[in-house]
Every structure is written in C-alpha cells, then in structure tokens.
C-alpha cells in the first residue's frame, strides 16, 4: 500500500496542482492521498468523482495534523525533495512489501519533515513539479492501480478519443 501525504495545501494557490497530485497518485497505483493545510472539500469531491467514474479503490482525505500522519504511519516514510539523495540509488533500498508513505510539499516544507522521513529523495536535484516527481517515483515503484467499479473506460486509439460507459 502506498499513501501520499500532501503538505500545506492552499485553496487559492494549489487547487489544480493538488488535484493533479491526487489524480497522478490514483492513476499510478497509490491507494490513498491525505491533504494537510487548508481544508478543501471541493478538492476531495473532485478526486472522489474521478474515482467514481474511472475506477475506485482509491481514497482521499484531509488531516489537519500532518505530523501525526507521519508519526503514526507504519512503514517506510519517503520525502520527495529536490535536496534529497538521487532517487535511482535510493529506490532499491525500499522494501516494497511494506507500506510506503510518500510525502510531497506545497509551500516551504518544515525542516522537521526531513528528520521524520526515513528517506529524503530527489527526482533530479533541480526545481520542478511535485506532480512530475510523484509520477516518476510511482512509476519506478511499478505499482499497478487496483481500480474497481469503473463506470467509464478509455479505448486506446491511434487518433481521436473513445470512451465507453460500462
């Protein structure tokens, strides 16, 4: 099981980015995402609608106290940061049979997160999007989504779009 913790969501500034973090987490095989920062029911409802239409088995929730989430998590705690160690060298150290908490920031990440994490890893030591870093890490962990009860399905096409209702 992979859980994503999104730190410091800000309603006005992060609405689309936080939504994309949830969509990437779901599509790339995480089992849940937890938001901290400002409570945003619209964000939660939006991701739940996608799960309902495109396959569930993914949960989204809000937790004001992100420290408690990290402290109480049983498994490997991974903080994605551009200041961390190169991910290519770190991923082999993860026990993928254990639960994994992937921590991603929004606003400036408090220094204590670096201490609370088992690993501080970087998908390249350059500024870039947490959405991109999350997608790359989840892809490398090779977790396939376990989506259930999809109402819609995309039929792959070389050109055009085809979506069927199930």
Residue pairs with C-beta under 8 A, 6 or more apart in sequence:
1 31
1 32
1 75
1 99
1 100
2 25
2 29
2 30
2 31
2 99
2 100
2 101
2 102
2 138
2 141
2 143
3 30
3 31
3 32
3 33
3 34
3 73
3 99
3 100
3 101
3 102
4 21
4 22
4 25
4 30
4 32
4 33
4 34
4 101
4 102
4 103
4 104
4 134
5 33
5 34
5 36
5 66
5 69
5 70
5 101
5 102
5 103
5 104
6 18
6 21
6 22
6 33
6 34
6 35
6 36
6 37
6 104
6 106
7 36
7 37
7 66
7 103
7 104
7 105
7 106
7 107
7 109
7 110
7 113
8 14
8 36
8 37
8 105
8 106
8 107
8 108
8 109
9 18
9 35
9 36
9 37
9 38
9 40
9 43
9 106
10 37
10 38
10 106
10 107
11 38
11 40
14 37
14 106
15 40
15 42
15 43
17 106
17 129
17 130
17 131
18 35
18 40
18 43
18 106
19 43
19 46
19 47
20 131
21 33
21 104
21 130
21 131
21 134
22 33
22 43
22 46
22 47
22 60
23 47
23 50
24 131
24 134
24 135
24 138
25 32
25 33
25 58
25 134
25 138
26 33
26 47
26 50
26 51
26 58
26 145
26 147
27 145
28 134
28 135
28 138
28 139
28 143
28 145
29 138
29 141
29 143
29 144
29 145
29 146
30 58
30 102
30 138
30 143
31 57
31 58
31 59
31 146
32 58
32 59
32 60
32 61
33 47
33 58
33 59
33 60
33 61
34 60
34 61
34 62
34 63
34 66
34 69
35 43
35 44
35 60
35 61
35 62
35 63
36 62
36 63
36 64
36 65
36 66
36 69
37 106
37 107
39 62
39 64
40 62
43 60
44 60
44 61
44 62
47 58
47 60
48 60
51 57
51 58
51 60
51 147
52 151
53 150
53 151
53 152
54 147
54 150
54 151
54 152
55 145
55 147
55 148
55 149
55 150
56 147
56 148
56 149
56 150
57 145
57 146
57 147
57 148
57 149
58 145
58 147
63 69
67 112
67 116
69 101
70 77
70 101
70 103
70 113
70 116
70 117
71 116
73 99
73 101
74 99
75 98
75 99
75 100
75 101
76 94
76 95
76 98
76 99
76 100
76 101
76 118
76 119
77 100
77 101
77 103
77 116
77 117
77 118
77 119
78 94
78 100
78 101
78 102
78 103
78 117
78 118
78 119
78 121
78 137
79 103
79 109
79 113
79 114
79 116
79 117
79 119
79 120
79 121
80 102
80 103
80 104
80 105
80 121
80 122
80 123
80 130
80 133
80 134
80 137
81 105
81 109
81 114
81 120
81 121
81 122
82 122
82 124
82 125
82 126
82 127
82 128
83 120
83 122
83 125
84 90
84 119
84 120
84 121
84 122
85 119
85 120
85 121
85 122
86 121
86 122
86 124
86 125
87 121
87 122
87 123
87 136
87 137
87 140
90 119
90 121
91 121
91 137
91 140
91 141
93 119
94 100
94 119
94 141
96 141
96 143
100 141
102 134
102 137
102 138
103 113
103 117
104 130
104 133
104 134
105 113
105 130
106 130
114 120
121 137
122 133
123 132
123 133
123 136
123 137
150 166
151 165
151 166
152 163
152 164
152 165
152 166
153 163
153 164
153 166
154 161
154 162
154 163
155 162
155 163
155 164
